[in-house]
């Protein structure tokens, strides 16, 4: 067991793509965590998606053994955190397990929106912060300018900021030395009852649920009986160890250490992240505080294309939930799409990642309905319920008011693109709160309705600013709005999967858009089909799909015109009857395309 004053627990926080994972790679290499042949880029990012996209999704941990210049050996516990706003939940729980943070800023890009958000999270957790300027080997790096930015915007002293290049390994040794000198050692009492923070849990097909913990007090040993304080379940510990990044077994974990244990746990539902683990016989008095749980903000339906795959989808979601406790799912059925699940996510990227993992890791073909947000509906009888699925929208007569969720968005953008960004936010019903300048970059703070951001706001933002704008948001309560439910009718039949809730001013435009798209997607039938978008009984947009007609008069050569007329009349009657009794099968491909781009 390592002495407390030789342990340092730290996380790396930064904006997406500023070099967190590359810095972690270099540290592992210097400390000899892996042999050179085992080294690869983004070594802590284990998922294929993470490697392909170059982003971190899961917070990963590793223990490094570093011999400092003073000749002493230190144990460094590193947490590599995601940079994207959708995974702020991962960041908050990693920070809860550490005493200090490395703030990595790209010397070519400077401070971005998510740099700010993640730093503030670290400051809230009372962390000591060491500023690090990365990518100084690039010709475009402006170290002095960026230092001034960090001082202006965040208020951190940068006189002792460390300049490095994580790619080449230049200056990384200085970072390790700074960690030892500037970060505080953890505190803990070895004789006290066991008190450990549950940082993460995931499923291993051989060992069952693996649990990552940070020990505060006491000792975690093999064979000991432990208790989860949130739900009062007891388990016996089978195996204890730590990651270097490879899993290594150990006899015990002491105060200040970060490691994992297994206890033949079958269901991850028993392991809620942020829980306190204690000894069953000698329990600690009070559980640990200061952890932010995840709240889903975007909901959408996931349906298997083949309804026979429903069981497989359920199993896949349960397994994925073990690995990522931040998304929620409940069973739901739809008249158009059959049976599936209503899932809640932390944001659009999170939705995209989960969907991609289901398709890749479990080989499922899915239809995803249009994303929606949580509305608060106040009814006449004084009750309030949360609406996550537009299909459950109550009768208008019963509603007194509807509240929609709003966010507080921080956008950082070079000055020349500011005008078009302001215009975009105004279009989306945004309210400007603040506008400040840092050098030639503007920082705008807007209040925006979440339902306007969910669809294509981020893409538009990036295309308007040629990729230079950075965006970060936090939830900012609910507010009453004039919202309506738009139904999509095909041949007078309501298609529940295509219905959506929108602001009255935008409802018509969006309804018209979906109808136009459906006209191109639905194959023509033998009878005329009406495609309509309606608010209640009021039709706001309509397109007609003309009937396929057989040329019934082809066999008439010459003769009286009445012969042709008679045949055409007969055809007309047949069409009328068909229209009355015919039903339209909407192909799955049409659903996919309408929902995917229905809200461009």
KARA-V34526 format. One record per backbone hydrogen bond with DSSP energy under -0.5 kcal/mol. NH is the residue of the N-H (numbers start at 0). CO is the residue of the C=O. E is the energy in kcal/mol with one decimal. If there is no record, write none. Layout:
nh={NH NH}
co={CO CO}
e={E E}
//
This chain:
nh={5 6 7 9 9 10 11 12 12 15 17 22 23 24 25 26 27 28 29 30 31 31 32 33 37 38 38 42 44 45 50 51 52 53 54 59 61 62 63 65 65 67 67 70 73 73 74 75 75 76 76 77 77 78 79 79 80 80 86 87 89 90 91 92 93 94 95 96 96 97 98 99 100 101 102 102 103 103 104 104 106 109 115 116 117 118 119 120 121 122 123 124 125 126 127 129 130 131 132 133 133 135 137 140 141 145 146 147 148 149 150 151 152 153 154 155 160 161 163 163 164 168 169 171 174 175 176 177 178 179 180 181 182 189 191 194 195 196 197 198 198 199 201 203 207 208 209 210 211 212 213 214 214 215 216 217 219 220 221 222 223 225 225 226 227 228 228 231 232 234 236 237 238 239 240 241 243 247 249 252 255 256 258 259 260 261 262 269 270 271 272 273 274 276 277 278 278 279 282 292 296 297 298 299 301 302 302 303 304 306 308 309 312 313 314 315 316 317 318 319 320 321 322 323 326 327 329 331 333 337 339 340 341 342 342 343 344 350 351 352 353 354 355 356 357 358 359 360 361 361 363 365 366 368 368 371 373 374 374 375 376 376 377 377 378 378 379 381 384 386 386 387 389 391 392 397 398 399 400 401 402 403 405 406 407 408 408 409 410 410 411 412 414 416 417 420 421 422 423 424 425 426 427 428 429 430 432 433 435 437 440 441 442 443 443 444 445 445 446 447 447 448 449 450 451 452 452 453 456 457 459 460 461 462 463 464 465 466 467 469 471 473 475 478 480 482 483 485 485 486 486 488 488 489 490 490 492 494 495 497 498 498 499 501 503 505 506 507 509 510 511 512 513 514 515 516 517 518 519 520 521 524 528 530 530 531 531 532 533 534 535 537 538 539 540 542 544 545 547 551 553 555 556 557 562 563 564 565 566 567 568 569 570 571 572 573 574 575 576 577 578 579 580 581 584 585 586 589 590 591 592 593 594 595 596 597 599}
co={2 3 74 7 76 99 78 10 101 82 14 18 19 20 21 22 23 24 25 26 27 28 27 27 34 34 35 39 41 43 46 47 48 49 49 79 77 242 75 63 73 65 71 67 65 71 5 63 73 7 74 61 75 9 59 77 11 78 83 84 86 86 87 88 89 90 91 92 93 94 8 8 127 10 100 129 12 101 102 131 133 105 111 112 113 114 115 116 117 118 119 120 122 121 98 100 128 102 161 104 131 163 134 137 106 141 142 143 144 145 146 147 148 149 149 149 157 130 132 161 169 164 164 168 170 171 172 173 174 175 176 177 178 187 188 216 276 213 274 196 211 211 209 207 203 264 201 260 199 258 196 212 256 194 194 188 252 218 250 236 220 223 234 277 232 226 275 227 227 225 223 261 261 249 259 247 245 241 239 219 214 253 212 240 210 238 208 266 267 269 270 197 271 195 226 193 281 224 280 290 344 344 371 342 340 300 366 338 364 304 305 306 308 309 310 311 312 313 314 315 316 317 318 319 323 343 341 339 337 333 331 301 329 299 340 327 297 346 347 348 349 350 351 352 353 354 355 356 356 357 357 363 302 300 366 298 296 372 386 402 374 384 375 400 376 382 397 378 376 374 384 385 387 388 389 394 395 377 377 480 375 478 476 447 473 406 445 471 408 443 469 441 439 413 414 416 417 418 419 420 421 422 423 425 424 446 444 444 442 440 437 412 435 410 441 433 408 443 430 406 445 427 404 404 448 448 449 449 452 452 455 456 457 458 459 460 462 461 464 411 409 407 405 403 401 480 501 483 499 484 533 486 531 492 488 529 489 487 493 494 494 495 485 483 481 502 502 503 505 506 507 508 509 510 511 512 513 514 515 516 517 526 544 528 542 488 529 540 486 537 533 534 536 532 532 530 528 543 524 549 550 552 554 555 559 559 560 561 562 563 564 565 566 567 568 569 570 571 572 573 574 575 576 577 582 583 584 586 586 587 588 589 590 591 592 593 596}
e={-1.9 -1.8 -2.4 -0.6 -2.6 -1.6 -2.0 -0.6 -2.6 -0.5 -1.4 -1.6 -2.3 -2.2 -2.1 -2.3 -2.3 -2.2 -2.7 -2.5 -0.5 -0.7 -2.7 -0.6 -1.0 -0.8 -0.6 -0.6 -1.3 -1.1 -1.7 -2.7 -2.7 -1.3 -1.0 -1.8 -2.0 -3.6 -3.3 -0.6 -2.6 -0.8 -2.5 -1.8 -3.2 -0.5 -3.5 -3.2 -0.7 -3.0 -0.6 -2.9 -0.7 -1.8 -2.7 -0.5 -1.0 -0.7 -1.8 -1.5 -0.7 -1.6 -2.8 -1.7 -1.6 -2.4 -1.4 -0.6 -0.9 -1.5 -1.9 -1.3 -2.7 -2.8 -0.6 -2.2 -2.3 -0.8 -0.5 -2.6 -2.6 -3.1 -1.7 -1.9 -2.5 -2.2 -2.7 -1.7 -1.9 -2.8 -2.4 -1.3 -1.7 -1.9 -1.6 -2.6 -0.6 -3.3 -3.1 -2.7 -0.6 -1.7 -1.2 -1.5 -2.6 -2.2 -2.5 -2.3 -1.9 -2.6 -2.2 -2.5 -3.2 -1.6 -1.7 -1.0 -1.6 -2.1 -3.3 -0.6 -2.3 -2.2 -1.0 -1.2 -1.1 -1.9 -2.2 -2.5 -2.2 -1.5 -2.4 -3.3 -1.6 -0.5 -0.6 -2.2 -2.1 -2.7 -2.7 -0.9 -2.5 -1.3 -2.0 -2.6 -2.0 -2.1 -3.1 -2.3 -2.9 -3.3 -2.0 -0.5 -2.5 -2.9 -1.6 -2.7 -2.5 -0.6 -1.2 -2.5 -1.2 -0.5 -3.1 -3.0 -2.7 -0.6 -2.5 -1.5 -0.5 -2.2 -2.6 -3.1 -1.5 -0.5 -2.3 -2.4 -2.2 -3.4 -2.9 -2.1 -2.5 -1.8 -2.2 -2.7 -1.8 -1.9 -0.6 -1.0 -1.7 -0.9 -0.5 -2.8 -1.6 -2.8 -2.3 -0.5 -0.7 -2.3 -0.6 -0.7 -2.8 -2.1 -3.8 -2.2 -3.3 -0.5 -2.6 -0.6 -2.4 -0.6 -2.5 -1.4 -2.4 -2.4 -2.4 -2.5 -2.7 -2.3 -2.4 -2.4 -2.3 -1.1 -1.0 -2.3 -1.1 -1.6 -2.1 -2.4 -3.0 -2.0 -3.0 -2.6 -3.7 -2.9 -0.6 -2.8 -3.4 -1.9 -2.5 -2.6 -2.6 -2.5 -2.4 -2.7 -2.3 -2.0 -2.5 -2.5 -0.7 -1.0 -1.0 -0.6 -2.9 -2.4 -0.5 -3.5 -0.6 -0.6 -2.2 -2.4 -0.6 -2.7 -0.6 -2.8 -0.5 -2.8 -2.6 -1.8 -2.0 -3.1 -0.5 -0.7 -0.5 -2.1 -1.6 -1.7 -1.2 -3.0 -1.3 -0.5 -3.0 -3.0 -2.9 -3.2 -3.0 -0.7 -3.2 -3.0 -0.5 -2.9 -2.4 -2.5 -2.2 -1.8 -1.5 -1.6 -2.5 -2.0 -2.0 -2.4 -2.2 -2.5 -1.5 -1.6 -2.6 -2.4 -3.2 -1.6 -2.4 -3.3 -1.7 -3.0 -3.5 -2.8 -0.6 -2.6 -2.4 -0.5 -2.7 -2.3 -0.6 -0.6 -2.4 -0.5 -1.2 -0.8 -0.8 -2.0 -0.7 -0.6 -2.4 -2.7 -2.3 -2.4 -2.7 -1.9 -0.7 -2.8 -1.8 -2.4 -1.8 -1.5 -2.9 -2.2 -2.5 -1.4 -2.9 -0.5 -3.2 -0.6 -3.1 -0.6 -3.3 -2.8 -0.5 -2.9 -1.6 -2.9 -0.8 -1.4 -0.6 -0.7 -1.8 -2.5 -2.4 -1.5 -1.5 -0.6 -2.2 -2.7 -2.8 -1.8 -2.0 -2.3 -2.4 -2.1 -2.7 -2.1 -1.1 -1.2 -3.1 -0.5 -2.4 -0.5 -3.2 -2.8 -0.5 -2.5 -2.7 -2.8 -0.7 -2.2 -0.7 -3.0 -1.5 -2.6 -3.4 -0.7 -2.9 -1.6 -1.2 -1.5 -0.8 -0.7 -1.2 -0.6 -2.3 -2.6 -1.7 -2.4 -2.7 -2.1 -2.1 -2.4 -2.2 -1.9 -2.4 -2.2 -2.2 -2.3 -2.6 -1.5 -1.9 -3.5 -0.6 -0.7 -0.7 -0.7 -1.5 -2.6 -2.4 -2.7 -2.7 -2.3 -1.9 -0.7 -1.4}
//
